[in-house]
Amino acid sequence: MTARVARDEAEATYARWLARGTQIGLGALVASFFAYVAGLLAPLVPFGELPRLWQLPVAQFVAQTGAPTGWGWLARLGAGDYLNILGVALLSSVTAVAYARVLFVYLRRGDRWHAALAVAQIVVLLAAASGLLAGGR
Amino acid sequence: MLADMVGGGAVAWWVWPVGLFIVTFALGIIAVLGGVGGGVLFVPIVGGFFPFHLDFVRGAGLLLALCSALAAAPRLLNGGLASLNLATPLALSASIASIAGALASFYVPTQVLQVVLGFGILAIAALMWREPAAAKASHVGDRLARALHMHGVFHDSSTGRDIDWTVHRTPAGLVAFAGIGFVGGMFGLGAGWANVPALNLLMGAPLKLAVGSSGLVISLSNSSAAWVYIQSGAVLPLLAVPSILGVMLGSRIGARMLLVARTATIRRVICGVMVLAGLRSLLRGLGI
């Protein structure tokens, strides 16, 4: 019974953090998108240029627009289009944050297996987010 | 096709995100009614009939599947319809493979991606055409499942019974999820169409728990792959955000229509649309 209660606590904690993080991420995404299309912040790539550019492979798009890769988008948050990436990045980070919180639940109850799996999942997400893993033709 | 008719760059830029919102809103409705994920419909349809390059379509498809999974996961967990203990090891395998798939996709020629996507979508449509089979829940777990505590009690509200569940063939399940993660990362597809059979038919998880836990796995594997697309510059907000909003709003309407809709018929219609989109992708890849 204790194990079941403890497991439920981990799931409830994970669910709570996932819900909060998703709300924040979606809120940021919607707000930044409306700021972008309403013209409140000038975009890096002008709207009129996009129908020609979005037909290109990503490497050519980057080459022709000077669009940032890796963590370069952080330096471009003042541009309406790249402010949207903040919301996308928040949404892509929610699961790692939720696992980091649940890790404490696992450690407190001495559940080494699940603590190790949570750490491994966080490491994989951090490796993906590191910017060392990016591609282009 | 749609792109060819209006000449791609010949129309005002805003027509495309508005059209995308309308199409993804409809996709969100029929995806819920047909019991499929929006991601598996989005990539072939938008990739086949809109002027965007497949790189950006795959990035948007991955993100909309991620957002749908994230929005649903807390409710599924709180309702006992998903298990973190079941999802975590499988998601770890899928996440690593989805990063590899996403990375590989940027080195494979677009034509090859389109041909493989076309064949893949036709195969998924063929799988979906058949009524989904369901395996009985497993009551005897293997050693790995026991070590990872991949077991629990699932309350089936339709029968009012508590079902003790565990899983078997866990090593095979980990390999299957690696394969599914790779395909999901490479093509930006949500992977519910493959996750659920892997969890239910291969590993013996109860069907409803498999459906819910599949969403947890997608939220993790797509988070990993999404970072590769972000870092590669393959996230185009004007394509991704209207699509995310369209599918999420459409799926809410679809959930309300679920009680009155003829889901079997809708499922067949979806299969027909997928065949068209798969053929379109195949022909594009072959330069026809």
Boltz contact constraints between the chains, C-beta under 6 A:
constraints:
  - contact:
      token1: [A, 11]
      token2: [B, 77]
      max_distance: 6.0
  - contact:
      token1: [A, 11]
      token2: [B, 84]
      max_distance: 6.0
  - contact:
      token1: [A, 14]
      token2: [B, 84]
      max_distance: 6.0
  - contact:
      token1: [A, 15]
      token2: [B, 74]
      max_distance: 6.0
  - contact:
      token1: [A, 15]
      token2: [B, 77]
      max_distance: 6.0
  - contact:
      token1: [A, 15]
      token2: [B, 78]
      max_distance: 6.0
  - contact:
      token1: [A, 18]
      token2: [B, 73]
      max_distance: 6.0
  - contact:
      token1: [A, 18]
      token2: [B, 74]
      max_distance: 6.0
  - contact:
      token1: [A, 19]
      token2: [B, 74]
      max_distance: 6.0
  - contact:
      token1: [A, 22]
      token2: [B, 70]
      max_distance: 6.0
  - contact:
      token1: [A, 22]
      token2: [B, 71]
      max_distance: 6.0
  - contact:
      token1: [A, 33]
      token2: [B, 241]
      max_distance: 6.0
  - contact:
      token1: [A, 47]
      token2: [B, 13]
      max_distance: 6.0
  - contact:
      token1: [A, 50]
      token2: [B, 13]
      max_distance: 6.0
  - contact:
      token1: [A, 51]
      token2: [B, 9]
      max_distance: 6.0
  - contact:
      token1: [A, 51]
      token2: [B, 13]
      max_distance: 6.0
  - contact:
      token1: [A, 52]
      token2: [B, 9]
      max_distance: 6.0
  - contact:
      token1: [A, 54]
      token2: [B, 52]
      max_distance: 6.0
  - contact:
      token1: [A, 54]
      token2: [B, 56]
      max_distance: 6.0
  - contact:
      token1: [A, 54]
      token2: [B, 236]
      max_distance: 6.0
  - contact:
      token1: [A, 55]
      token2: [B, 51]
      max_distance: 6.0
  - contact:
      token1: [A, 55]
      token2: [B, 53]
      max_distance: 6.0
  - contact:
      token1: [A, 56]
      token2: [B, 53]
      max_distance: 6.0
  - contact:
      token1: [A, 57]
      token2: [B, 53]
      max_distance: 6.0
  - contact:
      token1: [A, 57]
      token2: [B, 55]
      max_distance: 6.0
  - contact:
      token1: [A, 58]
      token2: [B, 55]
      max_distance: 6.0
  - contact:
      token1: [A, 58]
      token2: [B, 232]
      max_distance: 6.0
  - contact:
      token1: [A, 58]
      token2: [B, 233]
      max_distance: 6.0
  - contact:
      token1: [A, 58]
      token2: [B, 234]
      max_distance: 6.0
  - contact:
      token1: [A, 62]
      token2: [B, 233]
      max_distance: 6.0
  - contact:
      token1: [A, 67]
      token2: [B, 233]
      max_distance: 6.0
  - contact:
      token1: [A, 69]
      token2: [B, 233]
      max_distance: 6.0
  - contact:
      token1: [A, 70]
      token2: [B, 231]
      max_distance: 6.0
  - contact:
      token1: [A, 81]
      token2: [B, 237]
      max_distance: 6.0
  - contact:
      token1: [A, 84]
      token2: [B, 237]
      max_distance: 6.0
  - contact:
      token1: [A, 88]
      token2: [B, 235]
      max_distance: 6.0
  - contact:
      token1: [A, 92]
      token2: [B, 223]
      max_distance: 6.0
  - contact:
      token1: [A, 92]
      token2: [B, 226]
      max_distance: 6.0
  - contact:
      token1: [A, 92]
      token2: [B, 227]
      max_distance: 6.0
  - contact:
      token1: [A, 95]
      token2: [B, 219]
      max_distance: 6.0
  - contact:
      token1: [A, 95]
      token2: [B, 220]
      max_distance: 6.0
  - contact:
      token1: [A, 95]
      token2: [B, 223]
      max_distance: 6.0
  - contact:
      token1: [A, 117]
      token2: [B, 88]
      max_distance: 6.0
  - contact:
      token1: [A, 120]
      token2: [B, 92]
      max_distance: 6.0
  - contact:
      token1: [A, 121]
      token2: [B, 92]
      max_distance: 6.0
  - contact:
      token1: [A, 124]
      token2: [B, 95]
      max_distance: 6.0
  - contact:
      token1: [A, 124]
      token2: [B, 96]
      max_distance: 6.0
  - contact:
      token1: [A, 124]
      token2: [B, 224]
      max_distance: 6.0
  - contact:
      token1: [A, 125]
      token2: [B, 224]
      max_distance: 6.0
  - contact:
      token1: [A, 128]
      token2: [B, 99]
      max_distance: 6.0
  - contact:
      token1: [A, 128]
      token2: [B, 224]
      max_distance: 6.0
  - contact:
      token1: [A, 128]
      token2: [B, 227]
      max_distance: 6.0
  - contact:
      token1: [A, 128]
      token2: [B, 228]
      max_distance: 6.0
  - contact:
      token1: [A, 129]
      token2: [B, 227]
      max_distance: 6.0
  - contact:
      token1: [A, 131]
      token2: [B, 231]
      max_distance: 6.0
  - contact:
      token1: [A, 133]
      token2: [B, 103]
      max_distance: 6.0
  - contact:
      token1: [A, 133]
      token2: [B, 228]
      max_distance: 6.0
  - contact:
      token1: [A, 134]
      token2: [B, 231]
      max_distance: 6.0
  - contact:
      token1: [A, 134]
      token2: [B, 232]
      max_distance: 6.0
  - contact:
      token1: [A, 135]
      token2: [B, 103]
      max_distance: 6.0
  - contact:
      token1: [A, 135]
      token2: [B, 106]
      max_distance: 6.0
  - contact:
      token1: [A, 135]
      token2: [B, 232]
      max_distance: 6.0
  - contact:
      token1: [A, 136]
      token2: [B, 106]
      max_distance: 6.0
  - contact:
      token1: [A, 136]
      token2: [B, 232]
      max_distance: 6.0
